[in-house]
Amino acid sequence: MKHVITLSLLAVFVIAASFTFMPNKPWPVPDKDAKKANPVKTDAASVSAGKTLWSQHCSSCHGKAGLGDGSKAAQLKTQPDDMSKGTFQSQSDGSLFYKVSEGRDDMPSFKKKIPDAEDIWNLVNYMRTLKK
């Protein structure tokens, strides 16, 4: 009987653990948004402004270095992307701007929290510094 209970508990644990993080599903971006060019020059001032916004709004989920290991990441249904990877970095600036602005699922929309488009572009410029 002890083994049946132990196996049952183990099965429940494995099933629960498998639902801790759902695999990231594709996040399509409309072509017009994906093709949007970043109007903000990537310079020290822009990257610094983006880093400040990152610390305020993004690092709690995405982590300080964008690895998806922020303090709130474990509470999410989907694992935040590792922004240092090529799959993330290969996205267009317009795609990143769109995703930050619009959000989806666990990723909130930031168009009201960061209403100045230039600030979101600064954030995109900072995200580009997170590559390995």
PyMOL CGO cylinders between C-alpha atoms (Angstrom):
from pymol import cmd
from pymol.cgo import CYLINDER

trace = [
    CYLINDER, 0.00, 0.00, 0.00, 2.88, 2.33, 0.82, 0.3, 1, 1, 1, 1, 1, 1,
    CYLINDER, 2.88, 2.33, 0.82, 4.29, 1.88, -2.69, 0.3, 1, 1, 1, 1, 1, 1,
    CYLINDER, 4.29, 1.88, -2.69, 0.95, 2.64, -4.32, 0.3, 1, 1, 1, 1, 1, 1,
    CYLINDER, 0.95, 2.64, -4.32, 0.67, 5.91, -2.37, 0.3, 1, 1, 1, 1, 1, 1,
    CYLINDER, 0.67, 5.91, -2.37, 4.29, 6.80, -3.14, 0.3, 1, 1, 1, 1, 1, 1,
    CYLINDER, 4.29, 6.80, -3.14, 3.80, 6.10, -6.85, 0.3, 1, 1, 1, 1, 1, 1,
    CYLINDER, 3.80, 6.10, -6.85, 0.54, 8.05, -6.86, 0.3, 1, 1, 1, 1, 1, 1,
    CYLINDER, 0.54, 8.05, -6.86, 2.22, 11.05, -5.23, 0.3, 1, 1, 1, 1, 1, 1,
    CYLINDER, 2.22, 11.05, -5.23, 5.11, 10.79, -7.67, 0.3, 1, 1, 1, 1, 1, 1,
    CYLINDER, 5.11, 10.79, -7.67, 2.70, 10.75, -10.62, 0.3, 1, 1, 1, 1, 1, 1,
    CYLINDER, 2.70, 10.75, -10.62, 0.88, 13.81, -9.28, 0.3, 1, 1, 1, 1, 1, 1,
    CYLINDER, 0.88, 13.81, -9.28, 4.20, 15.63, -8.83, 0.3, 1, 1, 1, 1, 1, 1,
    CYLINDER, 4.20, 15.63, -8.83, 5.37, 14.81, -12.37, 0.3, 1, 1, 1, 1, 1, 1,
    CYLINDER, 5.37, 14.81, -12.37, 2.07, 15.95, -13.87, 0.3, 1, 1, 1, 1, 1, 1,
    CYLINDER, 2.07, 15.95, -13.87, 2.08, 19.17, -11.82, 0.3, 1, 1, 1, 1, 1, 1,
    CYLINDER, 2.08, 19.17, -11.82, 5.71, 19.87, -12.73, 0.3, 1, 1, 1, 1, 1, 1,
    CYLINDER, 5.71, 19.87, -12.73, 4.95, 19.45, -16.42, 0.3, 1, 1, 1, 1, 1, 1,
    CYLINDER, 4.95, 19.45, -16.42, 2.40, 22.27, -16.17, 0.3, 1, 1, 1, 1, 1, 1,
    CYLINDER, 2.40, 22.27, -16.17, 4.69, 24.65, -14.30, 0.3, 1, 1, 1, 1, 1, 1,
    CYLINDER, 4.69, 24.65, -14.30, 5.85, 26.20, -17.57, 0.3, 1, 1, 1, 1, 1, 1,
    CYLINDER, 5.85, 26.20, -17.57, 3.95, 25.84, -20.79, 0.3, 1, 1, 1, 1, 1, 1,
    CYLINDER, 3.95, 25.84, -20.79, 6.20, 25.75, -23.85, 0.3, 1, 1, 1, 1, 1, 1,
    CYLINDER, 6.20, 25.75, -23.85, 6.46, 29.09, -25.59, 0.3, 1, 1, 1, 1, 1, 1,
    CYLINDER, 6.46, 29.09, -25.59, 4.12, 29.16, -28.54, 0.3, 1, 1, 1, 1, 1, 1,
    CYLINDER, 4.12, 29.16, -28.54, 4.89, 31.10, -31.71, 0.3, 1, 1, 1, 1, 1, 1,
    CYLINDER, 4.89, 31.10, -31.71, 4.24, 34.82, -31.42, 0.3, 1, 1, 1, 1, 1, 1,
    CYLINDER, 4.24, 34.82, -31.42, 3.42, 36.13, -34.88, 0.3, 1, 1, 1, 1, 1, 1,
    CYLINDER, 3.42, 36.13, -34.88, 3.84, 39.84, -35.48, 0.3, 1, 1, 1, 1, 1, 1,
    CYLINDER, 3.84, 39.84, -35.48, 1.92, 41.62, -38.26, 0.3, 1, 1, 1, 1, 1, 1,
    CYLINDER, 1.92, 41.62, -38.26, 4.21, 42.35, -41.22, 0.3, 1, 1, 1, 1, 1, 1,
    CYLINDER, 4.21, 42.35, -41.22, 3.68, 46.11, -41.01, 0.3, 1, 1, 1, 1, 1, 1,
    CYLINDER, 3.68, 46.11, -41.01, 4.88, 46.07, -37.39, 0.3, 1, 1, 1, 1, 1, 1,
    CYLINDER, 4.88, 46.07, -37.39, 7.74, 43.62, -37.97, 0.3, 1, 1, 1, 1, 1, 1,
    CYLINDER, 7.74, 43.62, -37.97, 9.08, 45.82, -40.78, 0.3, 1, 1, 1, 1, 1, 1,
    CYLINDER, 9.08, 45.82, -40.78, 8.90, 49.02, -38.72, 0.3, 1, 1, 1, 1, 1, 1,
    CYLINDER, 8.90, 49.02, -38.72, 12.36, 50.59, -38.49, 0.3, 1, 1, 1, 1, 1, 1,
    CYLINDER, 12.36, 50.59, -38.49, 13.77, 51.75, -35.18, 0.3, 1, 1, 1, 1, 1, 1,
    CYLINDER, 13.77, 51.75, -35.18, 13.89, 55.57, -35.40, 0.3, 1, 1, 1, 1, 1, 1,
    CYLINDER, 13.89, 55.57, -35.40, 16.07, 55.87, -32.28, 0.3, 1, 1, 1, 1, 1, 1,
    CYLINDER, 16.07, 55.87, -32.28, 19.82, 55.80, -32.78, 0.3, 1, 1, 1, 1, 1, 1,
    CYLINDER, 19.82, 55.80, -32.78, 21.58, 53.15, -30.72, 0.3, 1, 1, 1, 1, 1, 1,
    CYLINDER, 21.58, 53.15, -30.72, 23.95, 55.24, -28.64, 0.3, 1, 1, 1, 1, 1, 1,
    CYLINDER, 23.95, 55.24, -28.64, 25.03, 55.34, -25.00, 0.3, 1, 1, 1, 1, 1, 1,
    CYLINDER, 25.03, 55.34, -25.00, 22.13, 57.63, -24.00, 0.3, 1, 1, 1, 1, 1, 1,
    CYLINDER, 22.13, 57.63, -24.00, 19.51, 55.40, -25.61, 0.3, 1, 1, 1, 1, 1, 1,
    CYLINDER, 19.51, 55.40, -25.61, 20.96, 52.20, -24.14, 0.3, 1, 1, 1, 1, 1, 1,
    CYLINDER, 20.96, 52.20, -24.14, 21.20, 53.82, -20.70, 0.3, 1, 1, 1, 1, 1, 1,
    CYLINDER, 21.20, 53.82, -20.70, 17.57, 54.97, -20.88, 0.3, 1, 1, 1, 1, 1, 1,
    CYLINDER, 17.57, 54.97, -20.88, 16.55, 51.47, -21.99, 0.3, 1, 1, 1, 1, 1, 1,
    CYLINDER, 16.55, 51.47, -21.99, 18.49, 49.88, -19.14, 0.3, 1, 1, 1, 1, 1, 1,
    CYLINDER, 18.49, 49.88, -19.14, 16.66, 52.08, -16.62, 0.3, 1, 1, 1, 1, 1, 1,
    CYLINDER, 16.66, 52.08, -16.62, 13.30, 51.02, -18.09, 0.3, 1, 1, 1, 1, 1, 1,
    CYLINDER, 13.30, 51.02, -18.09, 14.46, 47.39, -18.10, 0.3, 1, 1, 1, 1, 1, 1,
    CYLINDER, 14.46, 47.39, -18.10, 15.24, 47.59, -14.37, 0.3, 1, 1, 1, 1, 1, 1,
    CYLINDER, 15.24, 47.59, -14.37, 11.84, 49.14, -13.64, 0.3, 1, 1, 1, 1, 1, 1,
    CYLINDER, 11.84, 49.14, -13.64, 9.59, 47.01, -15.83, 0.3, 1, 1, 1, 1, 1, 1,
    CYLINDER, 9.59, 47.01, -15.83, 11.32, 43.90, -17.19, 0.3, 1, 1, 1, 1, 1, 1,
    CYLINDER, 11.32, 43.90, -17.19, 13.99, 42.42, -14.96, 0.3, 1, 1, 1, 1, 1, 1,
    CYLINDER, 13.99, 42.42, -14.96, 11.56, 40.96, -12.42, 0.3, 1, 1, 1, 1, 1, 1,
    CYLINDER, 11.56, 40.96, -12.42, 10.48, 38.39, -15.02, 0.3, 1, 1, 1, 1, 1, 1,
    CYLINDER, 10.48, 38.39, -15.02, 13.24, 38.40, -17.63, 0.3, 1, 1, 1, 1, 1, 1,
    CYLINDER, 13.24, 38.40, -17.63, 16.17, 38.73, -15.18, 0.3, 1, 1, 1, 1, 1, 1,
    CYLINDER, 16.17, 38.73, -15.18, 18.96, 41.30, -15.03, 0.3, 1, 1, 1, 1, 1, 1,
    CYLINDER, 18.96, 41.30, -15.03, 20.77, 39.79, -18.02, 0.3, 1, 1, 1, 1, 1, 1,
    CYLINDER, 20.77, 39.79, -18.02, 17.62, 38.80, -19.95, 0.3, 1, 1, 1, 1, 1, 1,
    CYLINDER, 17.62, 38.80, -19.95, 18.05, 35.08, -19.36, 0.3, 1, 1, 1, 1, 1, 1,
    CYLINDER, 18.05, 35.08, -19.36, 14.42, 34.56, -18.30, 0.3, 1, 1, 1, 1, 1, 1,
    CYLINDER, 14.42, 34.56, -18.30, 15.42, 34.01, -14.68, 0.3, 1, 1, 1, 1, 1, 1,
    CYLINDER, 15.42, 34.01, -14.68, 13.83, 36.96, -12.90, 0.3, 1, 1, 1, 1, 1, 1,
    CYLINDER, 13.83, 36.96, -12.90, 12.38, 36.65, -9.40, 0.3, 1, 1, 1, 1, 1, 1,
    CYLINDER, 12.38, 36.65, -9.40, 8.81, 36.39, -10.79, 0.3, 1, 1, 1, 1, 1, 1,
    CYLINDER, 8.81, 36.39, -10.79, 9.62, 33.97, -13.64, 0.3, 1, 1, 1, 1, 1, 1,
    CYLINDER, 9.62, 33.97, -13.64, 8.73, 30.86, -11.63, 0.3, 1, 1, 1, 1, 1, 1,
    CYLINDER, 8.73, 30.86, -11.63, 5.20, 32.23, -11.07, 0.3, 1, 1, 1, 1, 1, 1,
    CYLINDER, 5.20, 32.23, -11.07, 4.48, 32.52, -14.80, 0.3, 1, 1, 1, 1, 1, 1,
    CYLINDER, 4.48, 32.52, -14.80, 2.70, 29.99, -17.00, 0.3, 1, 1, 1, 1, 1, 1,
    CYLINDER, 2.70, 29.99, -17.00, 5.27, 30.44, -19.77, 0.3, 1, 1, 1, 1, 1, 1,
    CYLINDER, 5.27, 30.44, -19.77, 9.02, 30.69, -19.39, 0.3, 1, 1, 1, 1, 1, 1,
    CYLINDER, 9.02, 30.69, -19.39, 10.28, 34.15, -20.39, 0.3, 1, 1, 1, 1, 1, 1,
    CYLINDER, 10.28, 34.15, -20.39, 12.58, 34.04, -23.41, 0.3, 1, 1, 1, 1, 1, 1,
    CYLINDER, 12.58, 34.04, -23.41, 16.34, 33.96, -23.02, 0.3, 1, 1, 1, 1, 1, 1,
    CYLINDER, 16.34, 33.96, -23.02, 17.08, 37.22, -24.80, 0.3, 1, 1, 1, 1, 1, 1,
    CYLINDER, 17.08, 37.22, -24.80, 20.75, 36.41, -25.17, 0.3, 1, 1, 1, 1, 1, 1,
    CYLINDER, 20.75, 36.41, -25.17, 20.01, 33.62, -27.66, 0.3, 1, 1, 1, 1, 1, 1,
    CYLINDER, 20.01, 33.62, -27.66, 20.17, 34.03, -31.40, 0.3, 1, 1, 1, 1, 1, 1,
    CYLINDER, 20.17, 34.03, -31.40, 16.52, 33.08, -31.82, 0.3, 1, 1, 1, 1, 1, 1,
    CYLINDER, 16.52, 33.08, -31.82, 15.54, 36.13, -29.80, 0.3, 1, 1, 1, 1, 1, 1,
    CYLINDER, 15.54, 36.13, -29.80, 18.17, 38.47, -31.19, 0.3, 1, 1, 1, 1, 1, 1,
    CYLINDER, 18.17, 38.47, -31.19, 17.27, 37.56, -34.80, 0.3, 1, 1, 1, 1, 1, 1,
    CYLINDER, 17.27, 37.56, -34.80, 13.86, 39.20, -34.42, 0.3, 1, 1, 1, 1, 1, 1,
    CYLINDER, 13.86, 39.20, -34.42, 13.45, 42.62, -36.01, 0.3, 1, 1, 1, 1, 1, 1,
    CYLINDER, 13.45, 42.62, -36.01, 13.41, 45.76, -33.89, 0.3, 1, 1, 1, 1, 1, 1,
    CYLINDER, 13.41, 45.76, -33.89, 9.83, 46.30, -35.05, 0.3, 1, 1, 1, 1, 1, 1,
    CYLINDER, 9.83, 46.30, -35.05, 8.86, 42.85, -33.76, 0.3, 1, 1, 1, 1, 1, 1,
    CYLINDER, 8.86, 42.85, -33.76, 10.36, 43.55, -30.35, 0.3, 1, 1, 1, 1, 1, 1,
    CYLINDER, 10.36, 43.55, -30.35, 8.66, 46.95, -30.21, 0.3, 1, 1, 1, 1, 1, 1,
    CYLINDER, 8.66, 46.95, -30.21, 5.33, 45.31, -31.06, 0.3, 1, 1, 1, 1, 1, 1,
    CYLINDER, 5.33, 45.31, -31.06, 5.69, 42.60, -28.42, 0.3, 1, 1, 1, 1, 1, 1,
    CYLINDER, 5.69, 42.60, -28.42, 6.62, 45.07, -25.67, 0.3, 1, 1, 1, 1, 1, 1,
    CYLINDER, 6.62, 45.07, -25.67, 3.79, 47.40, -26.68, 0.3, 1, 1, 1, 1, 1, 1,
    CYLINDER, 3.79, 47.40, -26.68, 1.05, 44.81, -27.16, 0.3, 1, 1, 1, 1, 1, 1,
    CYLINDER, 1.05, 44.81, -27.16, 1.98, 41.96, -24.81, 0.3, 1, 1, 1, 1, 1, 1,
    CYLINDER, 1.98, 41.96, -24.81, 0.22, 38.60, -24.66, 0.3, 1, 1, 1, 1, 1, 1,
    CYLINDER, 0.22, 38.60, -24.66, -0.55, 35.97, -22.01, 0.3, 1, 1, 1, 1, 1, 1,
    CYLINDER, -0.55, 35.97, -22.01, 1.87, 36.49, -19.09, 0.3, 1, 1, 1, 1, 1, 1,
    CYLINDER, 1.87, 36.49, -19.09, 3.67, 39.31, -20.92, 0.3, 1, 1, 1, 1, 1, 1,
    CYLINDER, 3.67, 39.31, -20.92, 1.73, 42.50, -20.16, 0.3, 1, 1, 1, 1, 1, 1,
    CYLINDER, 1.73, 42.50, -20.16, 1.17, 45.30, -22.64, 0.3, 1, 1, 1, 1, 1, 1,
    CYLINDER, 1.17, 45.30, -22.64, 3.43, 48.24, -21.89, 0.3, 1, 1, 1, 1, 1, 1,
    CYLINDER, 3.43, 48.24, -21.89, 1.88, 50.85, -24.18, 0.3, 1, 1, 1, 1, 1, 1,
    CYLINDER, 1.88, 50.85, -24.18, 0.17, 52.48, -21.17, 0.3, 1, 1, 1, 1, 1, 1,
    CYLINDER, 0.17, 52.48, -21.17, 2.99, 51.97, -18.65, 0.3, 1, 1, 1, 1, 1, 1,
    CYLINDER, 2.99, 51.97, -18.65, 5.56, 53.27, -21.16, 0.3, 1, 1, 1, 1, 1, 1,
    CYLINDER, 5.56, 53.27, -21.16, 3.43, 55.60, -23.30, 0.3, 1, 1, 1, 1, 1, 1,
    CYLINDER, 3.43, 55.60, -23.30, 6.33, 57.35, -25.09, 0.3, 1, 1, 1, 1, 1, 1,
    CYLINDER, 6.33, 57.35, -25.09, 7.25, 55.28, -28.17, 0.3, 1, 1, 1, 1, 1, 1,
    CYLINDER, 7.25, 55.28, -28.17, 10.84, 56.57, -27.99, 0.3, 1, 1, 1, 1, 1, 1,
    CYLINDER, 10.84, 56.57, -27.99, 11.18, 54.93, -24.57, 0.3, 1, 1, 1, 1, 1, 1,
    CYLINDER, 11.18, 54.93, -24.57, 10.09, 51.56, -25.97, 0.3, 1, 1, 1, 1, 1, 1,
    CYLINDER, 10.09, 51.56, -25.97, 12.62, 51.96, -28.79, 0.3, 1, 1, 1, 1, 1, 1,
    CYLINDER, 12.62, 51.96, -28.79, 15.28, 52.72, -26.14, 0.3, 1, 1, 1, 1, 1, 1,
    CYLINDER, 15.28, 52.72, -26.14, 14.24, 49.48, -24.44, 0.3, 1, 1, 1, 1, 1, 1,
    CYLINDER, 14.24, 49.48, -24.44, 14.65, 47.62, -27.75, 0.3, 1, 1, 1, 1, 1, 1,
    CYLINDER, 14.65, 47.62, -27.75, 18.14, 49.14, -28.11, 0.3, 1, 1, 1, 1, 1, 1,
    CYLINDER, 18.14, 49.14, -28.11, 18.99, 47.92, -24.61, 0.3, 1, 1, 1, 1, 1, 1,
    CYLINDER, 18.99, 47.92, -24.61, 17.65, 44.42, -25.37, 0.3, 1, 1, 1, 1, 1, 1,
    CYLINDER, 17.65, 44.42, -25.37, 20.16, 44.25, -28.22, 0.3, 1, 1, 1, 1, 1, 1,
    CYLINDER, 20.16, 44.25, -28.22, 22.98, 44.50, -25.66, 0.3, 1, 1, 1, 1, 1, 1,
    CYLINDER, 22.98, 44.50, -25.66, 21.83, 41.29, -23.96, 0.3, 1, 1, 1, 1, 1, 1,
    CYLINDER, 21.83, 41.29, -23.96, 23.22, 38.98, -26.66, 0.3, 1, 1, 1, 1, 1, 1,
    CYLINDER, 23.22, 38.98, -26.66, 25.97, 36.52, -25.78, 0.3, 1, 1, 1, 1, 1, 1,
]
cmd.load_cgo(trace, "trace")
